């Protein structure tokens, strides 16, 4: 794509995104790197979509999109069960990796605060006693805050503690809202994926009926491994994918028919 075409495409995509819901923008984001780059550069994209809360402080558009969109752990990269977003720290981690990065308790005689740098989200019995609510601290935040604190003059420390505590309280206050928006987004995404899957299955059946003749049996076509596998795909059925699938269906149909003969 030439520089001129890329500029035109960027302007066009920005206008399109201003009319889309977040779920559709995030779906666009997954198409290719060029689109990702353009979407990340659109200012106020979240306000123009459906997220009402401001982007978390300290995160760029790209980092925010990555936090929401990606499924795997940002540390080990594995897409395993138990991966979640910890909004107090704006990180996405699996249980194993978060366990190595948090502390349940710590003592710093020169840092007398308890509400700073915490995530009050209960961690389940995988880590601790069943149903026990705990306060946990991110090790890197403790190190950062400790170094900050020690560099301050004695007369600056009280004000620093007050400001840090306020910032933390505000961050903790907004976490339930962020979780609520993410839940709403996930529900929209799930609903969209169900509709896509339903349309795909209907389209597959329709196309199999179209090619069913005296030579090809519809009932055999829908029992082929490729047909069953294709029904599980959560993407729209494109002409290209159907062309590839059509060939496989015929081959598998003939094998099944020959075995029955």
N, C-alpha and C positions, 0 to 999 in steps of 0.2 A: 504494500500500500504506500503510495507516494505521500509526501508531507502535506500536500494540498488536500488530497482525498481524506487523509487521516483527520485533518482539521474539520472538514465538512462533516465527516462521520461523527466526530466528537461533539460538534454542535447539535447535530440531529439527535444523537443518543441522549444528550443532556436534556433536550426538550421532551423526548419520549419519557425519560425517567421521572420528570416532574409530574407526570400524569399516572404513574404506576404505583401500585401498592408495594410495600417493602418485600413481600414474598416474591413478587415478580421481578423486582430489581435484583434480589439475591439469586434468583434463578438465572438471570442474565449474566450475573457475575461469574457463574460457573462455566460459561461457554468457552471462553478463550482468554489468553493473557492480554491481548489488545483491549478487549472490552473491560477486563479487570482494571487495567491502567487508567482508562478513561473514567470509569465509575468512581475510582478512588480519588480522582481529581475534581469531581463535582462538589462544589461547596454546598453546605446545608442539605445534602442528599437525604439525611435522616428526617429533617423537618419536612421536606417535600414528599417523603414517603409516609409511613404511618407511625414511626417512633416519635413519641412526644418528648422524651427525655433528651437532654443534651448528651453529646458524645462524652464518655468518661475522660476526665482531665488526665493529660499525659499520653493519650492514645491518638495516633493519626487516623485518618479515615481508613487507610489500608489495614492498620493494626486492628481497628474496631471491626471491620468486615471479616478479617481473618479470625478474630475471636469468636464471632457469631457463626460464621459459615463452616469452618472446618470441624471435623468430627473427632479426629484423633487427639491424643495428648501432645501438647506443644513441646514437651521435653523428650519423650521417647518416641514420639511420632506414631505410636501404635493406636489403632482404632479399636480399643477394647471396651468392654462394658465397664461402667463406673466412671467414665470420663464426664466431667461437668465443669461449668464455669464458676469460678469463685470470684464473685463481683467485688468483694472487699479488696481484692488485689488485682482484678482484671486479668486473670490467668485461666487457662483451660488445662486441666490436668487429670490424670488417672489417679487411682487410690495409691498405688505404689510410689509414684513420683511425688505426690503432695505430702506423703508421709515423711519423706526424707527432707522436706523443706519447711516443716512447721515445728513449733514447740508448744506444748500445752502449758508449760510454766517456765518462767525465767525470772531471775532476780538481778536487778541493777540498782545499787544503792543510790546512784546519782540520777536515776531515771524513774522517779516515783509516780508513775501513772499506770492505770489499768485499762482505760478505755481506748488507748491509742494503738493503732495498727492491729486491729483485730477483725476476725470474721466470726460472728456469733452464730453462724449457721451450724446446727448440730452435725457433727460427724458421727456416722452410725457405728454399730458395734464391731464393724470390721477393724476399727482402730481401738475403740474403747468399750467400756461397759455398755450393755444394751440399754437404750433409751436415755442415756446420760447426756445432758447438755453440757458442753464445755466451751471455753474460750481458748482459741488457738492463735498463735503468732507466727508470722512469716519470718524466717530467720534472716533473710536479706533485708527486710524492713527494720528489724531490730538492729542489725549492724549499721545500716544507713542512719537511723535515728540516733544511735549512740554516738557515732562519729560527729554528726551535726551538733548534738548537744554539747559534746566536749570542746568543740571549737568556739562556743559562745562565751561571751564574758559573763561573769556571775550575775550582773544586773540584767542581762538579757534573757536569762533562762526561764524566769516565771512567765514572761510574755510569750516566749516560744512554746512553752507547754500549753498555754491557753489556746494559742492559735492552732497547734497541732490537734489538740483535743476537739476543738470546734470543727476542724476539717474532717476529722475521723467520724464525729457524730453525724455530720451532714452526709458523708459517704455511706454510713450505716443506715441512715434514715431512708435513703433513696434506693437501697438494695431491693426491698420488697417490690418496689415499682418496676425496677429493671427485670426482676424475675417474672413479674406479671406480664410485662410486654413480651418477654421471651416465650412465655407459655402461650400467649395469644398468637405470636408468630408461628410457633410450632404447630398449633392447632390449624392455622391457615395452611401451612405447608403440608400437613398430613391430609387435610381435606383436598387440597389440590392434587396431591400424589394419588389419592384414591380415585379422583375423577379421571386423571390421566390413565391410570391402570384400567379403569372400567372402559374408557374409550378405546384403548389399545385392544383389549380382549374382544370388544364388539367388532372392531375393525378386522381383527384376525378371523373371526368367525364369518364375517361378511365376505371377505376375500376368498376364504376356503370354499364357500358356497358358490362363488363366481367361477372358480376353476374346476369345481366338481362336475364331471361329465360321466359318460358311460365308461371312460377310461380311468377316471379318478373318483374315488369314493370320499365324500365329505366326512363320513364317520371314521374312515381310516386316517384321513389327514389330521383330524383333531386329536388323534391318539398317538401321533408321532412324538418322539422325544423333543424335537426342535420346536414343535407347536407348544407343548407344555412348558418348555423352558422360556419361550418368548412371552408367554402369558404372565410370567413373573417379573418381567422387566418393567420398571417404573418410568418409562419414557414414551413419548408419542411414537407411533409407528410411521416412519418416513418412507418415501418411495424407494430410497436406496436400501434401507434395511429390509423392506419387503422383497425387493428384487433378490437379495442374498438368501433370505429365508425361503422364498418360493422354490428356489433350486433345491434346497435341503429337504423341503417337505416332499417334493416329487420323488427324490431319491429314497427317502425313508418310507414313503407310501408304497413304492414299488417293492421294496424289500419285505415289508409286512404282507403285501398281497401275494408275493411269491411264496412266502412261508406258509400261507394259508391254503395255497393251491394244492 
